[in-house]
Amino acid sequence: MRTTVGIIGAGPAGLLLARLLRNAGIDSVVLESRDRAYVEQRQRAGILEQGTVDVLRAAGAGGRMDREGLRHDGIELRFARERHRVDFPALTGGSSVMVYAQTEVCKDLIALQLKEGGPLLFGAEALAVEGPESERPRVRFRHEGHEGREDVLECDYVVGCDGFWGVARRAIPAERSRVFERTYPFGWLGILADVPPSHDELVYARHDRGFALLSMRSPVVSRLYLQVPEGTDAGSWADEEIWDELERRLETADGWSLERGTITSKSVTPMRSHVHEPMRHGRLFLAGDAAHIVPPTGAKGLNLAVGDVVTFARALVHLEETGSAERLDAYSETCLRRVWQAERFSYDMTTLLHRAPDATPFEDRVQLARLRRIATSRAAETDLAEGYTGFPLD
């Protein structure tokens, strides 16, 4: 097979990149190791920044999002049984976020790709990226139904949107790679529940027993999280224990109550920060989790991936229109500026709201002081609002 851009991975990054390239008249092939049902059901992020919303609309992929997504103009911080709302539009000049699950973004983009775009191959496992420094890099892959035969996709460029465990990053020589990471001594026990959300916006709660988050997937489905020790087995928590603990950590002094319902799924998400530099080697470009991971506290993972593929698509279009590879050459540097700001913001949110297992009374008081600073200082509150609604894509 032969194409201009070979895309490894049909998550939101790979699918959106294929859509952006198609709209620019550039051909691509998407390889995805899993089947369509898996990709469309894989539970991940649910908060879209203003920039991500704008990109999806401009790409012609925002119709159902605008009909079914939930626009949020703020979040609520809770600490010491107090409540403080952060008003995004008032602090950012009009920006907001959209609650619209990654699964739904993928469904929309898959439908568009199969109807209007280039080849999207499910069950196509990428085995290796070969010759990334050459003018014709190749992706070796194995496609279901080909009786174990290996196929080859020859490209002008390869974009690895295949996540932390994918093959793309492994094609970058170790001597060229630098890794920056931090692992946190806690994780998130997350549940989906068939119950309307108990608040109309996300609630981030700092409590002496640990962090809690009240979120949602729709007007009738709630998504909630509890900070738990690293390595916790989700099955070790009974449903009523989870609801009791959420109620304790989200408690307020004004009588607010938590609605309970049937828990349909539960899982534990580890917490870590990871950045791989550079994000480009020859004609191989990394995007999304293949290059960076953030703790979910700041809702940055999916949005960072969108920023990466938008940067790549714009750079390739610039090359096609002007003959200049300047923007492609600057891809890694351009993306990493935004990545590190998002890493900083996610780290700040994580350390602001989670209680470390060995936290001292001094550290507890500093956390509360940081939260009160946000609640009483427009400058501090604006910094949080700007970070949460998203850093500029350019």
C-alpha positions in Angstrom: 0.0 0.0 0.0 1.1 3.6 -0.7 -0.1 6.8 0.9 1.1 10.3 1.8 0.5 10.0 5.6 0.4 6.7 7.4 -1.5 7.0 10.7 -1.0 4.4 13.4 -4.0 4.3 15.8 -7.7 5.1 15.4 -8.2 6.9 18.7 -9.4 10.5 18.6 -6.0 11.8 17.5 -5.5 9.5 14.5 -9.1 9.8 13.4 -9.1 13.6 13.6 -5.8 13.8 11.8 -7.3 11.7 9.0 -10.3 14.1 8.8 -8.1 17.2 8.8 -5.9 15.8 6.0 -8.9 14.7 4.0 -10.4 18.2 4.2 -7.1 19.5 2.9 -6.9 17.1 0.0 -4.1 15.0 1.4 -4.5 11.2 1.4 -3.9 9.0 4.4 -4.4 5.4 5.6 -5.3 4.7 9.3 -4.2 1.4 10.9 -6.0 0.3 14.1 -5.1 -2.9 15.9 -8.5 -3.2 17.6 -11.9 -3.7 16.1 -14.4 -0.9 15.6 -16.6 -1.9 18.5 -13.7 -1.7 20.9 -12.6 1.7 19.7 -16.2 3.0 20.0 -16.6 1.7 23.5 -13.2 2.5 25.1 -14.0 4.7 28.1 -11.5 7.6 28.3 -11.8 11.4 28.5 -14.9 13.4 28.6 -14.0 17.1 28.7 -13.3 19.0 25.5 -11.5 22.3 25.7 -12.8 25.3 23.7 -10.0 24.8 21.1 -11.0 21.2 20.6 -14.6 22.1 20.2 -13.7 24.7 17.6 -11.5 22.3 15.7 -14.2 19.6 15.6 -16.8 22.1 14.3 -14.4 23.4 11.6 -13.6 19.9 10.5 -17.3 19.1 10.0 -17.4 16.7 12.9 -19.2 18.7 15.5 -22.9 18.3 14.6 -23.8 15.6 17.1 -21.5 17.1 19.7 -23.4 20.4 19.5 -26.8 18.6 19.8 -25.9 16.2 22.6 -22.9 17.6 24.4 -23.2 19.6 27.6 -21.6 23.0 27.5 -20.1 23.9 30.9 -19.2 27.5 31.8 -17.4 26.6 35.0 -16.4 24.1 37.7 -16.9 24.0 41.4 -14.1 23.7 43.9 -14.9 22.2 47.3 -12.8 22.2 50.4 -13.4 22.5 54.1 -17.1 21.9 53.3 -17.1 25.2 51.4 -18.1 25.7 47.7 -16.5 28.1 45.2 -17.5 28.3 41.5 -15.0 29.3 38.8 -16.7 31.2 36.0 -14.8 30.4 32.8 -16.4 32.9 30.3 -16.1 35.8 32.7 -12.4 35.0 33.4 -11.2 34.0 29.9 -13.1 36.3 27.5 -15.8 33.8 26.7 -14.2 30.3 26.7 -16.0 27.3 28.0 -15.6 23.5 27.9 -17.9 20.7 26.5 -18.8 17.5 28.2 -18.8 15.0 25.4 -17.2 11.6 25.8 -14.2 10.4 23.8 -16.2 7.4 22.8 -18.7 9.7 21.1 -15.9 11.7 19.4 -14.6 8.4 18.0 -18.0 7.3 16.8 -18.5 10.6 14.9 -15.1 10.6 13.3 -15.2 6.9 12.3 -18.6 7.4 10.6 -17.2 10.3 8.7 -14.0 8.5 7.7 -15.8 5.4 6.5 -18.2 7.6 4.5 -15.9 10.3 3.1 -12.3 9.5 4.0 -9.5 7.2 3.0 -8.8 3.7 4.2 -9.5 2.9 7.8 -8.3 -0.6 8.6 -9.5 -2.2 11.8 -7.7 -5.3 13.1 -4.5 -4.0 11.5 -1.7 -4.4 14.0 1.3 -2.2 13.4 4.5 -4.3 14.0 7.2 -1.7 13.3 8.1 1.6 11.7 11.0 1.2 9.3 13.3 3.8 7.8 11.9 6.9 9.6 15.0 8.8 8.4 14.4 7.9 4.8 12.2 9.6 2.2 9.8 6.6 2.2 9.3 5.3 5.7 7.3 2.1 6.0 4.9 0.6 8.5 4.9 -3.2 8.7 1.5 -4.5 9.9 -0.6 -7.6 10.1 -4.2 -7.4 9.0 -6.9 -9.8 10.2 -8.0 -12.2 7.6 -4.6 -12.2 5.8 -3.6 -15.6 7.2 -0.7 -14.2 9.2 0.9 -12.5 6.2 2.6 -9.2 6.9 1.7 -6.2 4.8 3.6 -3.0 4.2 2.3 0.6 4.1 4.8 2.9 2.4 4.3 6.6 3.3 5.8 10.1 2.9 5.2 10.6 6.6 4.2 8.4 9.6 2.2 9.8 12.5 2.2 7.6 15.6 -1.1 8.0 17.4 -0.8 4.5 18.9 -0.5 5.3 22.6 2.1 4.7 25.3 2.5 1.0 24.4 2.6 1.4 20.6 5.4 0.8 18.2 5.9 4.3 16.9 8.0 5.6 19.8 10.2 2.6 19.7 11.4 3.6 16.2 13.2 6.6 17.7 16.8 5.7 18.6 17.4 5.5 22.4 20.4 7.9 22.0 18.0 10.6 20.7 15.3 10.1 23.3 14.8 11.9 26.6 12.1 10.9 29.0 10.7 12.9 31.8 8.2 11.3 34.2 6.6 11.2 37.6 4.5 8.5 39.1 2.0 9.4 41.8 1.3 7.2 44.9 -2.4 7.1 44.3 -4.9 6.4 41.5 -8.6 7.1 40.7 -11.4 4.7 41.3 -13.9 5.6 38.7 -17.5 4.6 38.3 -20.2 5.0 35.7 -23.7 5.1 37.3 -27.2 5.3 35.9 -28.3 8.3 37.8 -28.6 12.0 36.8 -25.6 14.1 37.9 -26.0 15.7 41.4 -24.7 19.0 40.2 -24.9 20.7 36.8 -21.1 21.3 36.6 -18.0 19.3 37.5 -17.1 19.3 41.2 -13.5 19.0 42.3 -13.3 18.2 46.0 -10.2 18.3 48.3 -10.8 16.4 51.5 -8.6 15.0 54.3 -9.6 11.5 53.2 -8.6 12.2 49.6 -9.8 13.8 46.4 -13.2 13.2 44.8 -14.6 14.3 41.5 -18.3 14.6 40.4 -18.6 14.5 36.6 -21.1 13.2 34.1 -21.4 11.7 30.6 -25.0 12.8 29.9 -28.1 14.2 31.7 -28.8 10.7 33.0 -25.4 9.1 33.4 -22.9 10.2 36.2 -19.1 9.7 36.2 -17.5 9.9 39.6 -14.0 9.3 41.0 -12.3 8.7 44.3 -8.6 9.0 45.1 -7.4 5.5 46.2 -4.0 4.1 47.0 -1.8 3.0 44.1 -2.5 -0.6 43.1 -6.1 -0.7 44.4 -8.3 -3.4 43.0 -11.6 -1.8 41.9 -13.5 -5.0 42.8 -12.4 -4.6 46.5 -14.8 -1.7 46.8 -18.5 -2.5 47.3 -21.0 -0.2 45.6 -22.4 1.2 48.8 -18.9 1.8 50.1 -18.2 3.9 47.1 -21.3 6.0 47.5 -20.7 6.5 51.2 -17.1 7.7 50.6 -18.2 10.0 47.8 -20.8 11.5 50.0 -18.2 12.1 52.8 -15.7 13.8 50.5 -18.2 15.9 48.6 -20.1 17.1 51.7 -20.9 20.8 52.1 -22.2 22.9 54.9 -25.3 24.0 53.0 -27.1 20.7 52.8 -26.2 19.6 49.3 -26.9 15.9 48.7 -25.5 13.2 46.5 -27.9 11.2 44.3 -27.2 7.5 44.2 -27.9 5.0 41.5 -26.9 1.7 39.9 -23.2 1.5 39.2 -22.6 0.0 35.7 -18.8 -0.1 35.7 -15.8 0.6 37.9 -12.1 0.7 37.2 -8.9 2.2 38.7 -6.8 4.6 36.7 -3.1 5.0 37.6 -1.7 8.6 37.9 1.4 9.6 36.1 3.1 12.3 34.1 5.3 11.3 31.1 6.9 13.3 28.3 9.1 11.9 25.5 11.4 14.3 23.7 11.7 14.8 20.8 8.2 14.2 19.3 9.7 13.8 15.8 12.4 11.7 14.2 13.0 12.1 10.5 9.6 11.6 8.9 8.1 10.0 12.0 5.9 12.2 14.2 4.5 11.3 17.6 1.1 12.5 18.8 -1.0 12.1 21.9 -0.2 9.4 24.4 2.6 8.1 22.2 4.5 11.2 23.3 3.0 12.4 26.6 0.7 11.4 29.4 -0.8 13.7 32.0 -2.7 12.8 35.2 -6.4 13.1 34.5 -7.0 15.9 37.1 -6.6 18.7 34.5 -8.6 17.0 31.7 -5.8 17.5 29.3 -4.9 14.2 27.6 -7.4 14.1 24.7 -7.0 17.9 24.2 -3.2 17.7 24.0 -3.6 15.0 21.3 -5.9 17.3 19.3 -3.3 20.0 19.6 -0.6 17.7 18.2 -2.5 16.6 15.1 -3.7 20.1 14.4 -0.1 21.3 14.5 1.0 18.5 12.1 -1.9 19.0 9.7 -1.3 22.8 9.5 2.5 22.2 9.0 1.9 19.7 6.2 -0.6 22.0 4.5 1.9 24.8 4.8 4.5 22.7 3.0 2.1 21.8 0.2 1.1 25.4 -0.3 4.5 27.1 0.0 7.2 24.4 -0.4 8.6 25.3 3.0 9.2 22.6 5.6 9.9 25.1 8.3 6.7 24.3 10.3 7.2 20.5 9.9 10.8 20.9 11.2 9.5 22.9 14.2 6.7 20.3 15.0 8.3 18.9 18.1 9.3 22.3 19.5 5.9 23.7 18.8 4.0 20.9 20.4 6.2 20.6 23.4 5.6 24.2 24.4 2.0 23.4 24.8 2.6 20.0 26.3 4.8 21.3 29.1 2.2 24.0 30.0 -0.4 21.3 30.2 1.9 19.1 32.2 2.4 22.0 34.6 -1.3 22.7 34.9 -2.1 19.0 35.5 0.6 18.7 38.1 -0.7 21.8 39.8 -4.3 20.6 39.9 -3.2 17.1 41.1 -1.0 18.5 44.0 -3.7 21.1 44.8 -6.5 18.5 45.3 -5.0 15.2 46.2 -3.7 14.3 49.7 -0.4 12.4 49.6 -0.2 9.3 51.8 2.6 10.9 53.9 1.1 14.4 53.9 2.0 16.5 57.0 -0.3 19.0 58.8 1.9 21.8 57.2 1.2 20.5 53.7 -2.5 20.2 54.4 -2.6 23.8 55.5 -0.7 24.9 52.3 -3.2 23.1 50.2 -6.0 24.9 51.8 -4.2 28.2 51.5 -3.8 27.6 47.7 -7.5 26.9 47.4 -8.4 30.0 49.4 -6.1 32.0 47.2 -8.0 30.8 44.1 -11.3 31.6 45.8 -10.3 35.1 46.8 -7.9 36.3 44.0 -9.2 37.0 40.5 -5.6 36.6 39.2 -5.2 33.1 40.7 -8.7 32.2 39.6 -8.0 33.4 36.0 -4.9 31.3 35.8 -6.9 28.2 36.7 -9.7 29.1 34.2 -7.3 29.8 31.3 -5.5 26.5 31.9 -8.7 24.5 32.2 -10.4 25.8 29.1 -7.1 25.3 27.1 -3.9 26.8 25.9 -3.9 28.2 22.3 -3.4 25.5 19.6 -0.9 27.8 17.8 
